[in-house]
Amino acid sequence: MSAGAPGAAPLAVVHPDATVLAEAAAARLLTRLLDAQSVRTPVHAVLTGGTVGIKTLEAVAASPLRGAVDWSGVHLWWGDERFLPDGDPDRNESQARAALVDALIADSGLPEDHVHAMPARGAVVGGVTVETPEQSAAAYAAELAAFAEAGGPSGDSPAAVPAFDVLLLGMGPDGHVASLFPGHDGLTARGATVGVHGSPKPPPERVSLTFDALRRAREVWVVAAGAEKAAQAAAALAGGPVVDVPAAGARGTERTLWLLDAAAAG
């Protein structure tokens, strides 16, 4: 897999600090959902975890623009998840629910069945208890495929997923996005999802969208803050090899944005 990943070339937008970055990303996300709803319904957004990702969701919750979105026509997905029991505070879903999602369900008309969490360890899906990351990944791939018809894959893409209107990603100091880590087998996984073992960042077991799925998004936004991420952000924006800098392979079909604070921009 080369640095010349398919999709739109990245554009970097730099904000002065992590707080402004999260607030700006929240405003941009709400505007993106409104713009998408002006031309199609439903719309699909992929959420991310991490410090800035959750701060972005908190900023969405506090924004007066939040009420302008028709949340009954929005579906929420995740780019990756820690393979932990339901409700574990380290799950991206748990943190996103506390920051935004539960409030949207309670008072903004977001249907509970529009919240598509990756199955947790011990969840029962189709009468089967999910005991491995691979089982969770397979169940999530099936759910993604159920919504793929209207904006499904074309050409030689093997990922049956919605054409996500916006897909948010954080980036680790090692350049990973979702749970696709440098040198790991998940980088070359085909289809929509992959079970991850031996993650260098705990917990070791995770579930992730693949590059096949990430690259189906109309817009991909990588949101990163902190000086410890500057070297990998620069390498990814310069087109570094995906095997070493997975973030370099995260591209949208129409737009790829890097939303950085000044420290991450280096």
Secondary structure as UniProt FT lines:
FT   STRAND          10..15
FT   HELIX           18..37
FT   TURN            38..39
FT   STRAND          43..47
FT   HELIX           50..62
FT   HELIX           64..68
FT   HELIX           71..73
FT   STRAND          74..78
FT   STRAND          80..82
FT   TURN            86..87
FT   TURN            89..90
FT   HELIX           92..96
FT   HELIX           97..101
FT   HELIX           102..107
FT   HELIX           112..114
FT   STRAND          124..125
FT   TURN            126..127
FT   STRAND          128..129
FT   HELIX           133..146
FT   TURN            149..151
FT   TURN            155..156
FT   STRAND          166..170
FT   TURN            173..174
FT   TURN            178..179
FT   TURN            182..183
FT   HELIX           185..188
FT   STRAND          193..196
FT   STRAND          206..209
FT   HELIX           211..214
FT   TURN            215..216
FT   STRAND          219..224
FT   HELIX           227..229
FT   HELIX           230..237
FT   TURN            238..239
FT   TURN            242..244
FT   HELIX           246..249
FT   STRAND          255..261
FT   HELIX           262..265
//
